[in-house]
Amino acid sequence: MINYKKEQMFNRFGLQTGFSLIHYSNANVKAPNTSVNTIAFNVGVIYNLDEENREFIDNLNDEKFTENIKFNFV
């Protein structure tokens, strides 16, 4: 599954989208199910109900910012 979420793109509205590949095993040793059973794509709109406006810092003095990529396995 891959998801992307962007909040407050236009005022209080945001966007969330994703893509999923799902495999269900039939637990058969002689003739296993090796294909992908479900391919799913989703798109959603996010609306912020809070009336508070977030303050953003416009000037970061060109500092380098890095963030680790997060992987979840279930």
PDB file of N, CA, C, O and CB in Angstrom:
ATOM      1  N   MET A   1       0.850  -1.168   0.000  1.00  0.00           N
ATOM      2  CA  MET A   1       0.000   0.000   0.000  1.00  0.00           C
ATOM      3  C   MET A   1       0.900   1.236   0.000  1.00  0.00           C
ATOM      4  O   MET A   1       1.885   1.318   0.734  1.00  0.00           O
ATOM      5  CB  MET A   1      -0.970  -0.005   1.225  1.00  0.00           C
ATOM      6  N   ILE A   2       0.530   2.176  -0.836  1.00  0.00           N
ATOM      7  CA  ILE A   2       1.218   3.470  -0.888  1.00  0.00           C
ATOM      8  C   ILE A   2       0.147   4.540  -0.730  1.00  0.00           C
ATOM      9  O   ILE A   2      -0.843   4.538  -1.461  1.00  0.00           O
ATOM     10  CB  ILE A   2       2.037   3.658  -2.239  1.00  0.00           C
ATOM     11  N   ASN A   3       0.339   5.457   0.221  1.00  0.00           N
ATOM     12  CA  ASN A   3      -0.615   6.546   0.462  1.00  0.00           C
ATOM     13  C   ASN A   3       0.105   7.882   0.454  1.00  0.00           C
ATOM     14  O   ASN A   3       1.267   7.977   0.849  1.00  0.00           O
ATOM     15  CB  ASN A   3      -1.353   6.345   1.803  1.00  0.00           C
ATOM     16  N   TYR A   4      -0.592   8.911   0.000  1.00  0.00           N
ATOM     17  CA  TYR A   4      -0.090  10.281   0.041  1.00  0.00           C
ATOM     18  C   TYR A   4      -1.185  11.159   0.624  1.00  0.00           C
ATOM     19  O   TYR A   4      -2.346  11.060   0.226  1.00  0.00           O
ATOM     20  CB  TYR A   4       0.343  10.781  -1.381  1.00  0.00           C
ATOM     21  N   LYS A   5      -0.816  12.017   1.565  1.00  0.00           N
ATOM     22  CA  LYS A   5      -1.787  12.892   2.225  1.00  0.00           C
ATOM     23  C   LYS A   5      -1.221  14.307   2.270  1.00  0.00           C
ATOM     24  O   LYS A   5      -0.112  14.524   2.759  1.00  0.00           O
ATOM     25  CB  LYS A   5      -2.124  12.380   3.666  1.00  0.00           C
ATOM     26  N   LYS A   6      -1.986  15.266   1.759  1.00  0.00           N
ATOM     27  CA  LYS A   6      -1.597  16.677   1.771  1.00  0.00           C
ATOM     28  C   LYS A   6      -2.751  17.472   2.348  1.00  0.00           C
ATOM     29  O   LYS A   6      -3.812  17.569   1.731  1.00  0.00           O
ATOM     30  CB  LYS A   6      -1.220  17.189   0.338  1.00  0.00           C
ATOM     31  N   GLU A   7      -2.550  18.048   3.539  1.00  0.00           N
ATOM     32  CA  GLU A   7      -3.594  18.818   4.202  1.00  0.00           C
ATOM     33  C   GLU A   7      -3.496  20.287   3.814  1.00  0.00           C
ATOM     34  O   GLU A   7      -2.419  20.785   3.487  1.00  0.00           O
ATOM     35  CB  GLU A   7      -3.499  18.660   5.726  1.00  0.00           C
ATOM     36  N   GLN A   8      -4.622  20.963   3.854  1.00  0.00           N
ATOM     37  CA  GLN A   8      -4.763  22.402   3.623  1.00  0.00           C
ATOM     38  C   GLN A   8      -4.085  22.863   2.334  1.00  0.00           C
ATOM     39  O   GLN A   8      -3.244  23.762   2.349  1.00  0.00           O
ATOM     40  CB  GLN A   8      -4.191  23.168   4.795  1.00  0.00           C
ATOM     41  N   MET A   9      -4.458  22.240   1.229  1.00  0.00           N
ATOM     42  CA  MET A   9      -3.961  22.684  -0.079  1.00  0.00           C
ATOM     43  C   MET A   9      -4.647  23.973  -0.506  1.00  0.00           C
ATOM     44  O   MET A   9      -4.001  24.890  -1.014  1.00  0.00           O
ATOM     45  CB  MET A   9      -4.181  21.593  -1.142  1.00  0.00           C
ATOM     46  N   PHE A  10      -5.972  24.041  -0.295  1.00  0.00           N
ATOM     47  CA  PHE A  10      -6.770  25.224  -0.609  1.00  0.00           C
ATOM     48  C   PHE A  10      -7.605  25.544   0.619  1.00  0.00           C
ATOM     49  O   PHE A  10      -8.605  24.873   0.877  1.00  0.00           O
ATOM     50  CB  PHE A  10      -7.678  25.000  -1.879  1.00  0.00           C
ATOM     51  N   ASN A  11      -7.216  26.550   1.375  1.00  0.00           N
ATOM     52  CA  ASN A  11      -7.877  26.936   2.622  1.00  0.00           C
ATOM     53  C   ASN A  11      -7.976  25.731   3.557  1.00  0.00           C
ATOM     54  O   ASN A  11      -6.957  25.295   4.092  1.00  0.00           O
ATOM     55  CB  ASN A  11      -9.286  27.517   2.339  1.00  0.00           C
ATOM     56  N   ARG A  12      -9.172  25.185   3.767  1.00  0.00           N
ATOM     57  CA  ARG A  12      -9.362  24.053   4.684  1.00  0.00           C
ATOM     58  C   ARG A  12      -9.417  22.702   3.971  1.00  0.00           C
ATOM     59  O   ARG A  12      -9.580  21.672   4.626  1.00  0.00           O
ATOM     60  CB  ARG A  12     -10.634  24.249   5.476  1.00  0.00           C
ATOM     61  N   PHE A  13      -9.285  22.685   2.660  1.00  0.00           N
ATOM     62  CA  PHE A  13      -9.401  21.446   1.900  1.00  0.00           C
ATOM     63  C   PHE A  13      -8.040  20.828   1.625  1.00  0.00           C
ATOM     64  O   PHE A  13      -7.056  21.527   1.383  1.00  0.00           O
ATOM     65  CB  PHE A  13     -10.128  21.697   0.594  1.00  0.00           C
ATOM     66  N   GLY A  14      -8.009  19.498   1.666  1.00  0.00           N
ATOM     67  CA  GLY A  14      -6.801  18.763   1.374  1.00  0.00           C
ATOM     68  C   GLY A  14      -7.106  17.564   0.508  1.00  0.00           C
ATOM     69  O   GLY A  14      -8.251  17.363   0.102  1.00  0.00           O
ATOM     70  N   LEU A  15      -6.085  16.758   0.217  1.00  0.00           N
ATOM     71  CA  LEU A  15      -6.219  15.612  -0.671  1.00  0.00           C
ATOM     72  C   LEU A  15      -5.507  14.415  -0.080  1.00  0.00           C
ATOM     73  O   LEU A  15      -4.429  14.545   0.500  1.00  0.00           O
ATOM     74  CB  LEU A  15      -5.667  15.931  -2.063  1.00  0.00           C
ATOM     75  N   GLN A  16      -6.114  13.246  -0.230  1.00  0.00           N
ATOM     76  CA  GLN A  16      -5.489  11.989   0.177  1.00  0.00           C
ATOM     77  C   GLN A  16      -5.711  10.982  -0.938  1.00  0.00           C
ATOM     78  O   GLN A  16      -6.833  10.832  -1.422  1.00  0.00           O
ATOM     79  CB  GLN A  16      -6.068  11.466   1.540  1.00  0.00           C
ATOM     80  N   THR A  17      -4.649  10.284  -1.354  1.00  0.00           N
ATOM     81  CA  THR A  17      -4.750   9.304  -2.420  1.00  0.00           C
ATOM     82  C   THR A  17      -3.869   8.110  -2.097  1.00  0.00           C
ATOM     83  O   THR A  17      -2.915   8.228  -1.327  1.00  0.00           O
ATOM     84  CB  THR A  17      -4.358   9.922  -3.773  1.00  0.00           C
ATOM     85  N   GLY A  18      -4.183   6.960  -2.683  1.00  0.00           N
ATOM     86  CA  GLY A  18      -3.409   5.771  -2.396  1.00  0.00           C
ATOM     87  C   GLY A  18      -3.601   4.677  -3.428  1.00  0.00           C
ATOM     88  O   GLY A  18      -4.500   4.737  -4.266  1.00  0.00           O
ATOM     89  N   PHE A  19      -2.723   3.662  -3.348  1.00  0.00           N
ATOM     90  CA  PHE A  19      -2.722   2.531  -4.260  1.00  0.00           C
ATOM     91  C   PHE A  19      -2.400   1.279  -3.450  1.00  0.00           C
ATOM     92  O   PHE A  19      -1.490   1.300  -2.622  1.00  0.00           O
ATOM     93  CB  PHE A  19      -1.697   2.736  -5.426  1.00  0.00           C
ATOM     94  N   SER A  20      -3.140   0.182  -3.678  1.00  0.00           N
ATOM     95  CA  SER A  20      -2.940  -1.045  -2.895  1.00  0.00           C
ATOM     96  C   SER A  20      -2.921  -2.272  -3.795  1.00  0.00           C
ATOM     97  O   SER A  20      -3.667  -2.350  -4.772  1.00  0.00           O
ATOM     98  CB  SER A  20      -4.040  -1.192  -1.833  1.00  0.00           C
ATOM     99  N   LEU A  21      -2.068  -3.221  -3.461  1.00  0.00           N
ATOM    100  CA  LEU A  21      -2.048  -4.548  -4.069  1.00  0.00           C
ATOM    101  C   LEU A  21      -2.265  -5.548  -2.939  1.00  0.00           C
ATOM    102  O   LEU A  21      -1.500  -5.563  -1.974  1.00  0.00           O
ATOM    103  CB  LEU A  21      -0.691  -4.826  -4.846  1.00  0.00           C
ATOM    104  N   ILE A  22      -3.299  -6.384  -3.044  1.00  0.00           N
ATOM    105  CA  ILE A  22      -3.639  -7.314  -1.966  1.00  0.00           C
ATOM    106  C   ILE A  22      -3.587  -8.742  -2.510  1.00  0.00           C
ATOM    107  O   ILE A  22      -4.123  -9.022  -3.582  1.00  0.00           O
ATOM    108  CB  ILE A  22      -5.053  -6.996  -1.371  1.00  0.00           C
ATOM    109  N   HIS A  23      -2.944  -9.636  -1.772  1.00  0.00           N
ATOM    110  CA  HIS A  23      -2.846 -11.045  -2.137  1.00  0.00           C
ATOM    111  C   HIS A  23      -3.412 -11.896  -1.013  1.00  0.00           C
ATOM    112  O   HIS A  23      -3.021 -11.744   0.145  1.00  0.00           O
ATOM    113  CB  HIS A  23      -1.381 -11.440  -2.441  1.00  0.00           C
ATOM    114  N   TYR A  24      -4.334 -12.795  -1.354  1.00  0.00           N
ATOM    115  CA  TYR A  24      -4.900 -13.746  -0.402  1.00  0.00           C
ATOM    116  C   TYR A  24      -4.360 -15.128  -0.760  1.00  0.00           C
ATOM    117  O   TYR A  24      -4.534 -15.587  -1.889  1.00  0.00           O
ATOM    118  CB  TYR A  24      -6.478 -13.720  -0.423  1.00  0.00           C
ATOM    119  N   SER A  25      -3.720 -15.777   0.170  1.00  0.00           N
ATOM    120  CA  SER A  25      -3.164 -17.098  -0.075  1.00  0.00           C
ATOM    121  C   SER A  25      -4.233 -18.165   0.115  1.00  0.00           C
ATOM    122  O   SER A  25      -5.080 -18.064   1.003  1.00  0.00           O
ATOM    123  CB  SER A  25      -1.971 -17.362   0.852  1.00  0.00           C
ATOM    124  N   ASN A  26      -4.179 -19.195  -0.737  1.00  0.00           N
ATOM    125  CA  ASN A  26      -5.110 -20.305  -0.578  1.00  0.00           C
ATOM    126  C   ASN A  26      -4.490 -21.452   0.232  1.00  0.00           C
ATOM    127  O   ASN A  26      -5.151 -22.465   0.457  1.00  0.00           O
ATOM    128  CB  ASN A  26      -5.557 -20.812  -1.947  1.00  0.00           C
ATOM    129  N   ALA A  27      -3.238 -21.312   0.671  1.00  0.00           N
ATOM    130  CA  ALA A  27      -2.524 -22.281   1.514  1.00  0.00           C
ATOM    131  C   ALA A  27      -2.419 -23.647   0.858  1.00  0.00           C
ATOM    132  O   ALA A  27      -2.366 -24.661   1.554  1.00  0.00           O
ATOM    133  CB  ALA A  27      -3.218 -22.417   2.857  1.00  0.00           C
ATOM    134  N   ASN A  28      -2.388 -23.691  -0.445  1.00  0.00           N
ATOM    135  CA  ASN A  28      -2.244 -24.944  -1.178  1.00  0.00           C
ATOM    136  C   ASN A  28      -0.790 -25.094  -1.597  1.00  0.00           C
ATOM    137  O   ASN A  28      -0.239 -24.192  -2.228  1.00  0.00           O
ATOM    138  CB  ASN A  28      -3.190 -24.990  -2.416  1.00  0.00           C
ATOM    139  N   VAL A  29      -0.156 -26.213  -1.262  1.00  0.00           N
ATOM    140  CA  VAL A  29       1.262 -26.418  -1.564  1.00  0.00           C
ATOM    141  C   VAL A  29       1.455 -26.872  -3.004  1.00  0.00           C
ATOM    142  O   VAL A  29       2.407 -26.438  -3.653  1.00  0.00           O
ATOM    143  CB  VAL A  29       1.872 -27.445  -0.604  1.00  0.00           C
ATOM    144  N   LYS A  30       0.585 -27.729  -3.525  1.00  0.00           N
ATOM    145  CA  LYS A  30       0.747 -28.278  -4.880  1.00  0.00           C
ATOM    146  C   LYS A  30       0.346 -27.278  -5.967  1.00  0.00           C
ATOM    147  O   LYS A  30       0.958 -27.256  -7.035  1.00  0.00           O
ATOM    148  CB  LYS A  30      -0.080 -29.550  -5.028  1.00  0.00           C
ATOM    149  N   ALA A  31      -0.657 -26.463  -5.716  1.00  0.00           N
ATOM    150  CA  ALA A  31      -1.105 -25.468  -6.699  1.00  0.00           C
ATOM    151  C   ALA A  31      -1.364 -24.141  -5.992  1.00  0.00           C
ATOM    152  O   ALA A  31      -2.517 -23.759  -5.796  1.00  0.00           O
ATOM    153  CB  ALA A  31      -2.390 -25.954  -7.442  1.00  0.00           C
ATOM    154  N   PRO A  32      -0.289 -23.430  -5.605  1.00  0.00           N
ATOM    155  CA  PRO A  32      -0.487 -22.188  -4.848  1.00  0.00           C
ATOM    156  C   PRO A  32      -1.035 -21.056  -5.721  1.00  0.00           C
ATOM    157  O   PRO A  32      -0.835 -21.026  -6.935  1.00  0.00           O
ATOM    158  CB  PRO A  32       0.827 -21.752  -4.211  1.00  0.00           C
ATOM    159  N   ASN A  33      -1.711 -20.155  -5.078  1.00  0.00           N
ATOM    160  CA  ASN A  33      -2.219 -18.962  -5.733  1.00  0.00           C
ATOM    161  C   ASN A  33      -1.093 -17.928  -5.710  1.00  0.00           C
ATOM    162  O   ASN A  33      -0.762 -17.407  -4.645  1.00  0.00           O
ATOM    163  CB  ASN A  33      -3.528 -18.420  -5.028  1.00  0.00           C
ATOM    164  N   THR A  34      -0.499 -17.622  -6.867  1.00  0.00           N
ATOM    165  CA  THR A  34       0.665 -16.729  -6.914  1.00  0.00           C
ATOM    166  C   THR A  34       0.336 -15.357  -7.483  1.00  0.00           C
ATOM    167  O   THR A  34       1.248 -14.563  -7.713  1.00  0.00           O
ATOM    168  CB  THR A  34       1.762 -17.358  -7.734  1.00  0.00           C
ATOM    169  N   SER A  35      -0.915 -15.058  -7.714  1.00  0.00           N
ATOM    170  CA  SER A  35      -1.263 -13.786  -8.327  1.00  0.00           C
ATOM    171  C   SER A  35      -1.770 -12.778  -7.298  1.00  0.00           C
ATOM    172  O   SER A  35      -2.001 -13.108  -6.135  1.00  0.00           O
ATOM    173  CB  SER A  35      -2.308 -13.998  -9.405  1.00  0.00           C
ATOM    174  N   VAL A  36      -1.934 -11.558  -7.758  1.00  0.00           N
ATOM    175  CA  VAL A  36      -2.508 -10.493  -6.943  1.00  0.00           C
ATOM    176  C   VAL A  36      -4.022 -10.574  -7.079  1.00  0.00           C
ATOM    177  O   VAL A  36      -4.543 -10.585  -8.194  1.00  0.00           O
ATOM    178  CB  VAL A  36      -1.969  -9.079  -7.373  1.00  0.00           C
ATOM    179  N   ASN A  37      -4.732 -10.630  -5.961  1.00  0.00           N
ATOM    180  CA  ASN A  37      -6.181 -10.788  -5.990  1.00  0.00           C
ATOM    181  C   ASN A  37      -6.939  -9.472  -6.136  1.00  0.00           C
ATOM    182  O   ASN A  37      -7.970  -9.427  -6.808  1.00  0.00           O
ATOM    183  CB  ASN A  37      -6.629 -11.478  -4.746  1.00  0.00           C
ATOM    184  N   THR A  38      -6.448  -8.410  -5.523  1.00  0.00           N
ATOM    185  CA  THR A  38      -7.152  -7.134  -5.556  1.00  0.00           C
ATOM    186  C   THR A  38      -6.178  -6.003  -5.844  1.00  0.00           C
ATOM    187  O   THR A  38      -5.132  -5.891  -5.205  1.00  0.00           O
ATOM    188  CB  THR A  38      -7.888  -6.883  -4.231  1.00  0.00           C
ATOM    189  N   ILE A  39      -6.532  -5.168  -6.811  1.00  0.00           N
ATOM    190  CA  ILE A  39      -5.784  -3.944  -7.106  1.00  0.00           C
ATOM    191  C   ILE A  39      -6.735  -2.792  -6.799  1.00  0.00           C
ATOM    192  O   ILE A  39      -7.804  -2.693  -7.401  1.00  0.00           O
ATOM    193  CB  ILE A  39      -5.262  -3.902  -8.621  1.00  0.00           C
ATOM    194  N   ALA A  40      -6.357  -1.928  -5.872  1.00  0.00           N
ATOM    195  CA  ALA A  40      -7.254  -0.857  -5.441  1.00  0.00           C
ATOM    196  C   ALA A  40      -6.565   0.503  -5.533  1.00  0.00           C
ATOM    197  O   ALA A  40      -5.368   0.628  -5.277  1.00  0.00           O
ATOM    198  CB  ALA A  40      -7.736  -1.109  -4.005  1.00  0.00           C
ATOM    199  N   PHE A  41      -7.344   1.512  -5.902  1.00  0.00           N
ATOM    200  CA  PHE A  41      -6.885   2.895  -5.968  1.00  0.00           C
ATOM    201  C   PHE A  41      -7.921   3.753  -5.253  1.00  0.00           C
ATOM    202  O   PHE A  41      -9.120   3.587  -5.477  1.00  0.00           O
ATOM    203  CB  PHE A  41      -6.675   3.367  -7.457  1.00  0.00           C
ATOM    204  N   ASN A  42      -7.475   4.673  -4.391  1.00  0.00           N
ATOM    205  CA  ASN A  42      -8.429   5.518  -3.674  1.00  0.00           C
ATOM    206  C   ASN A  42      -8.022   6.985  -3.730  1.00  0.00           C
ATOM    207  O   ASN A  42      -6.839   7.324  -3.776  1.00  0.00           O
ATOM    208  CB  ASN A  42      -8.551   5.065  -2.220  1.00  0.00           C
ATOM    209  N   VAL A  43      -9.038   7.843  -3.724  1.00  0.00           N
ATOM    210  CA  VAL A  43      -8.842   9.292  -3.711  1.00  0.00           C
ATOM    211  C   VAL A  43      -9.860   9.868  -2.734  1.00  0.00           C
ATOM    212  O   VAL A  43     -11.025   9.471  -2.742  1.00  0.00           O
ATOM    213  CB  VAL A  43      -9.002   9.923  -5.156  1.00  0.00           C
ATOM    214  N   GLY A  44      -9.426  10.793  -1.900  1.00  0.00           N
ATOM    215  CA  GLY A  44     -10.339  11.399  -0.943  1.00  0.00           C
ATOM    216  C   GLY A  44     -10.054  12.869  -0.741  1.00  0.00           C
ATOM    217  O   GLY A  44      -8.951  13.346  -1.008  1.00  0.00           O
ATOM    218  N   VAL A  45     -11.056  13.579  -0.267  1.00  0.00           N
ATOM    219  CA  VAL A  45     -10.933  14.998   0.055  1.00  0.00           C
ATOM    220  C   VAL A  45     -10.943  15.132   1.571  1.00  0.00           C
ATOM    221  O   VAL A  45     -11.759  14.505   2.247  1.00  0.00           O
ATOM    222  CB  VAL A  45     -12.086  15.842  -0.600  1.00  0.00           C
ATOM    223  N   ILE A  46     -10.049  15.938   2.101  1.00  0.00           N
ATOM    224  CA  ILE A  46      -9.944  16.189   3.535  1.00  0.00           C
ATOM    225  C   ILE A  46     -10.455  17.606   3.790  1.00  0.00           C
ATOM    226  O   ILE A  46     -10.095  18.541   3.074  1.00  0.00           O
ATOM    227  CB  ILE A  46      -8.462  16.008   4.050  1.00  0.00           C
ATOM    228  N   TYR A  47     -11.289  17.758   4.809  1.00  0.00           N
ATOM    229  CA  TYR A  47     -11.781  19.083   5.194  1.00  0.00           C
ATOM    230  C   TYR A  47     -11.493  19.285   6.675  1.00  0.00           C
ATOM    231  O   TYR A  47     -11.871  18.454   7.501  1.00  0.00           O
ATOM    232  CB  TYR A  47     -13.315  19.238   4.893  1.00  0.00           C
ATOM    233  N   ASN A  48     -10.827  20.381   7.014  1.00  0.00           N
ATOM    234  CA  ASN A  48     -10.477  20.698   8.394  1.00  0.00           C
ATOM    235  C   ASN A  48     -11.634  21.457   9.039  1.00  0.00           C
ATOM    236  O   ASN A  48     -11.972  22.562   8.615  1.00  0.00           O
ATOM    237  CB  ASN A  48      -9.163  21.530   8.460  1.00  0.00           C
ATOM    238  N   LEU A  49     -12.238  20.856  10.068  1.00  0.00           N
ATOM    239  CA  LEU A  49     -13.375  21.493  10.747  1.00  0.00           C
ATOM    240  C   LEU A  49     -12.951  22.585  11.723  1.00  0.00           C
ATOM    241  O   LEU A  49     -13.756  23.460  12.044  1.00  0.00           O
ATOM    242  CB  LEU A  49     -14.180  20.450  11.484  1.00  0.00           C
ATOM    243  N   ASP A  50     -11.710  22.558  12.205  1.00  0.00           N
ATOM    244  CA  ASP A  50     -11.230  23.575  13.129  1.00  0.00           C
ATOM    245  C   ASP A  50     -11.082  24.907  12.406  1.00  0.00           C
ATOM    246  O   ASP A  50     -10.640  24.957  11.258  1.00  0.00           O
ATOM    247  CB  ASP A  50      -9.892  23.151  13.762  1.00  0.00           C
ATOM    248  N   GLU A  51     -11.453  25.981  13.087  1.00  0.00           N
ATOM    249  CA  GLU A  51     -11.352  27.295  12.471  1.00  0.00           C
ATOM    250  C   GLU A  51      -9.999  27.946  12.691  1.00  0.00           C
ATOM    251  O   GLU A  51      -9.751  29.041  12.187  1.00  0.00           O
ATOM    252  CB  GLU A  51     -12.429  28.189  13.000  1.00  0.00           C
ATOM    253  N   GLU A  52      -9.128  27.295  13.431  1.00  0.00           N
ATOM    254  CA  GLU A  52      -7.808  27.866  13.683  1.00  0.00           C
ATOM    255  C   GLU A  52      -6.965  27.817  12.419  1.00  0.00           C
ATOM    256  O   GLU A  52      -6.929  26.802  11.724  1.00  0.00           O
ATOM    257  CB  GLU A  52      -7.102  27.121  14.828  1.00  0.00           C
ATOM    258  N   ASN A  53      -6.297  28.904  12.131  1.00  0.00           N
ATOM    259  CA  ASN A  53      -5.365  28.934  11.006  1.00  0.00           C
ATOM    260  C   ASN A  53      -3.977  28.584  11.513  1.00  0.00           C
ATOM    261  O   ASN A  53      -3.525  29.118  12.526  1.00  0.00           O
ATOM    262  CB  ASN A  53      -5.365  30.325  10.307  1.00  0.00           C
ATOM    263  N   ARG A  54      -3.319  27.706  10.823  1.00  0.00           N
ATOM    264  CA  ARG A  54      -1.962  27.336  11.205  1.00  0.00           C
ATOM    265  C   ARG A  54      -0.989  28.393  10.714  1.00  0.00           C
ATOM    266  O   ARG A  54      -1.163  28.967   9.639  1.00  0.00           O
ATOM    267  CB  ARG A  54      -1.587  25.950  10.644  1.00  0.00           C
ATOM    268  N   GLU A  55       0.023  28.636  11.508  1.00  0.00           N
ATOM    269  CA  GLU A  55       1.047  29.586  11.104  1.00  0.00           C
ATOM    270  C   GLU A  55       2.202  28.809  10.485  1.00  0.00           C
ATOM    271  O   GLU A  55       2.670  27.819  11.047  1.00  0.00           O
ATOM    272  CB  GLU A  55       1.529  30.447  12.312  1.00  0.00           C
ATOM    273  N   PHE A  56       2.651  29.266   9.333  1.00  0.00           N
ATOM    274  CA  PHE A  56       3.752  28.630   8.640  1.00  0.00           C
ATOM    275  C   PHE A  56       4.946  29.572   8.614  1.00  0.00           C
ATOM    276  O   PHE A  56       4.793  30.790   8.529  1.00  0.00           O
ATOM    277  CB  PHE A  56       3.341  28.224   7.214  1.00  0.00           C
ATOM    278  N   ILE A  57       6.116  28.999   8.686  1.00  0.00           N
ATOM    279  CA  ILE A  57       7.349  29.775   8.609  1.00  0.00           C
ATOM    280  C   ILE A  57       7.730  29.886   7.137  1.00  0.00           C
ATOM    281  O   ILE A  57       7.987  28.878   6.479  1.00  0.00           O
ATOM    282  CB  ILE A  57       8.504  29.115   9.453  1.00  0.00           C
ATOM    283  N   ASP A  58       7.765  31.111   6.626  1.00  0.00           N
ATOM    284  CA  ASP A  58       8.087  31.306   5.212  1.00  0.00           C
ATOM    285  C   ASP A  58       9.583  31.252   4.947  1.00  0.00           C
ATOM    286  O   ASP A  58       9.999  30.769   3.894  1.00  0.00           O
ATOM    287  CB  ASP A  58       7.535  32.629   4.732  1.00  0.00           C
ATOM    288  N   ASN A  59      10.395  31.731   5.866  1.00  0.00           N
ATOM    289  CA  ASN A  59      11.835  31.818   5.654  1.00  0.00           C
ATOM    290  C   ASN A  59      12.544  30.815   6.564  1.00  0.00           C
ATOM    291  O   ASN A  59      12.529  30.962   7.786  1.00  0.00           O
ATOM    292  CB  ASN A  59      12.348  33.260   5.918  1.00  0.00           C
ATOM    293  N   LEU A  60      13.153  29.817   5.976  1.00  0.00           N
ATOM    294  CA  LEU A  60      13.889  28.820   6.754  1.00  0.00           C
ATOM    295  C   LEU A  60      15.403  29.005   6.629  1.00  0.00           C
ATOM    296  O   LEU A  60      16.171  28.136   7.041  1.00  0.00           O
ATOM    297  CB  LEU A  60      13.500  27.413   6.305  1.00  0.00           C
ATOM    298  N   ASN A  61      15.831  30.132   6.063  1.00  0.00           N
ATOM    299  CA  ASN A  61      17.258  30.449   5.904  1.00  0.00           C
ATOM    300  C   ASN A  61      18.001  29.370   5.127  1.00  0.00           C
ATOM    301  O   ASN A  61      19.173  29.106   5.396  1.00  0.00           O
ATOM    302  CB  ASN A  61      17.910  30.635   7.268  1.00  0.00           C
ATOM    303  N   ASP A  62      17.328  28.747   4.168  1.00  0.00           N
ATOM    304  CA  ASP A  62      17.926  27.718   3.300  1.00  0.00           C
ATOM    305  C   ASP A  62      18.591  26.594   4.076  1.00  0.00           C
ATOM    306  O   ASP A  62      19.611  26.059   3.642  1.00  0.00           O
ATOM    307  CB  ASP A  62      18.939  28.348   2.381  1.00  0.00           C
ATOM    308  N   GLU A  63      18.023  26.231   5.222  1.00  0.00           N
ATOM    309  CA  GLU A  63      18.555  25.106   5.985  1.00  0.00           C
ATOM    310  C   GLU A  63      18.108  23.807   5.340  1.00  0.00           C
ATOM    311  O   GLU A  63      16.983  23.697   4.852  1.00  0.00           O
ATOM    312  CB  GLU A  63      18.100  25.168   7.462  1.00  0.00           C
ATOM    313  N   LYS A  64      19.001  22.821   5.343  1.00  0.00           N
ATOM    314  CA  LYS A  64      18.677  21.517   4.774  1.00  0.00           C
ATOM    315  C   LYS A  64      17.823  20.742   5.775  1.00  0.00           C
ATOM    316  O   LYS A  64      18.174  20.631   6.950  1.00  0.00           O
ATOM    317  CB  LYS A  64      19.973  20.723   4.414  1.00  0.00           C
ATOM    318  N   PHE A  65      16.705  20.209   5.300  1.00  0.00           N
ATOM    319  CA  PHE A  65      15.796  19.440   6.147  1.00  0.00           C
ATOM    320  C   PHE A  65      15.643  18.053   5.553  1.00  0.00           C
ATOM    321  O   PHE A  65      15.286  17.911   4.383  1.00  0.00           O
ATOM    322  CB  PHE A  65      14.411  20.144   6.283  1.00  0.00           C
ATOM    323  N   THR A  66      15.908  17.038   6.343  1.00  0.00           N
ATOM    324  CA  THR A  66      15.721  15.659   5.887  1.00  0.00           C
ATOM    325  C   THR A  66      14.832  14.926   6.877  1.00  0.00           C
ATOM    326  O   THR A  66      14.843  15.202   8.077  1.00  0.00           O
ATOM    327  CB  THR A  66      17.085  14.928   5.726  1.00  0.00           C
ATOM    328  N   GLU A  67      14.063  13.986   6.344  1.00  0.00           N
ATOM    329  CA  GLU A  67      13.189  13.178   7.174  1.00  0.00           C
ATOM    330  C   GLU A  67      13.280  11.735   6.698  1.00  0.00           C
ATOM    331  O   GLU A  67      13.314  11.473   5.495  1.00  0.00           O
ATOM    332  CB  GLU A  67      11.721  13.698   7.126  1.00  0.00           C
ATOM    333  N   ASN A  68      13.318  10.813   7.630  1.00  0.00           N
ATOM    334  CA  ASN A  68      13.427   9.412   7.285  1.00  0.00           C
ATOM    335  C   ASN A  68      12.150   8.922   6.606  1.00  0.00           C
ATOM    336  O   ASN A  68      11.054   9.393   6.907  1.00  0.00           O
ATOM    337  CB  ASN A  68      13.723   8.580   8.529  1.00  0.00           C
ATOM    338  N   ILE A  69      12.308   7.973   5.686  1.00  0.00           N
ATOM    339  CA  ILE A  69      11.163   7.317   5.058  1.00  0.00           C
ATOM    340  C   ILE A  69      10.694   6.222   6.003  1.00  0.00           C
ATOM    341  O   ILE A  69      11.503   5.481   6.561  1.00  0.00           O
ATOM    342  CB  ILE A  69      11.528   6.735   3.640  1.00  0.00           C
ATOM    343  N   LYS A  70       9.384   6.127   6.178  1.00  0.00           N
ATOM    344  CA  LYS A  70       8.812   5.178   7.122  1.00  0.00           C
ATOM    345  C   LYS A  70       8.199   4.006   6.378  1.00  0.00           C
ATOM    346  O   LYS A  70       7.393   4.203   5.469  1.00  0.00           O
ATOM    347  CB  LYS A  70       7.762   5.860   8.009  1.00  0.00           C
ATOM    348  N   PHE A  71       8.571   2.787   6.752  1.00  0.00           N
ATOM    349  CA  PHE A  71       8.026   1.567   6.161  1.00  0.00           C
ATOM    350  C   PHE A  71       7.252   0.812   7.240  1.00  0.00           C
ATOM    351  O   PHE A  71       7.730   0.660   8.364  1.00  0.00           O
ATOM    352  CB  PHE A  71       9.161   0.673   5.552  1.00  0.00           C
ATOM    353  N   ASN A  72       6.060   0.342   6.892  1.00  0.00           N
ATOM    354  CA  ASN A  72       5.263  -0.490   7.782  1.00  0.00           C
ATOM    355  C   ASN A  72       4.968  -1.805   7.084  1.00  0.00           C
ATOM    356  O   ASN A  72       4.459  -1.818   5.963  1.00  0.00           O
ATOM    357  CB  ASN A  72       3.949   0.225   8.197  1.00  0.00           C
ATOM    358  N   PHE A  73       5.286  -2.907   7.742  1.00  0.00           N
ATOM    359  CA  PHE A  73       4.993  -4.230   7.207  1.00  0.00           C
ATOM    360  C   PHE A  73       4.050  -4.935   8.149  1.00  0.00           C
ATOM    361  O   PHE A  73       4.283  -4.972   9.357  1.00  0.00           O
ATOM    362  CB  PHE A  73       6.283  -5.054   7.000  1.00  0.00           C
ATOM    363  N   VAL A  74       2.991  -5.494   7.609  1.00  0.00           N
ATOM    364  CA  VAL A  74       2.009  -6.201   8.432  1.00  0.00           C
ATOM    365  C   VAL A  74       1.897  -7.626   7.931  1.00  0.00           C
ATOM    366  O   VAL A  74       1.123  -8.413   8.476  1.00  0.00           O
ATOM    367  CB  VAL A  74       0.622  -5.492   8.401  1.00  0.00           C
TER     368      VAL A  74
END
